Amino acid sequence: MHGVTGYLAEGSRVGIRHYTHEDGAEFVARARESKALHQPWLFPPANAAAYTSYAGRLIEDPTKAGFLVCERDGGGIAGFININNIVEGAFQCGALGYGAFAHAAGRGLMGEGLDLVVRYAFGALGLHRLEINVQPDNAASIALARRCGFRLEGFSPEFLFIDGAWRDHERWAITADMIRT
């Protein structure tokens, strides 16, 4: 467990920080406990080797930024939010992916964490736009995007290959000028 030091941003109940290789054991244990919550939408790494590869990409690849949402009371990992496909230049955009762990689901921790990541992305990372692509039947993920101020922008048929098939996705987005102050 990690203390409150090292957070990139903090809310009343959570802080966000980057992944470390030392988080592997806790992350994998939480992913295994959360399999029923995540599937068929999400398949986070569920063993040490997969976590090492996954975290390594998030730590080393400049087109990605990975964040762990940690409870300020004890520092346990409540979930994760990743910004993938970061494009700079005129676009200044990234694609968000996220997941709560079962012990933290339904407690509002991910909403607070997503708000922190969005503000960090628009501040420290200098991005202008963030997108979330979510399968239409994933009600919890859509509710989180909506609660955090994202707007529905469209529908993409057969957008991502997940769980053995090309899946339709709704496109949600938020821009820096939409942030609630």
Disulfide bonds with the S-S distance in Angstrom:
none
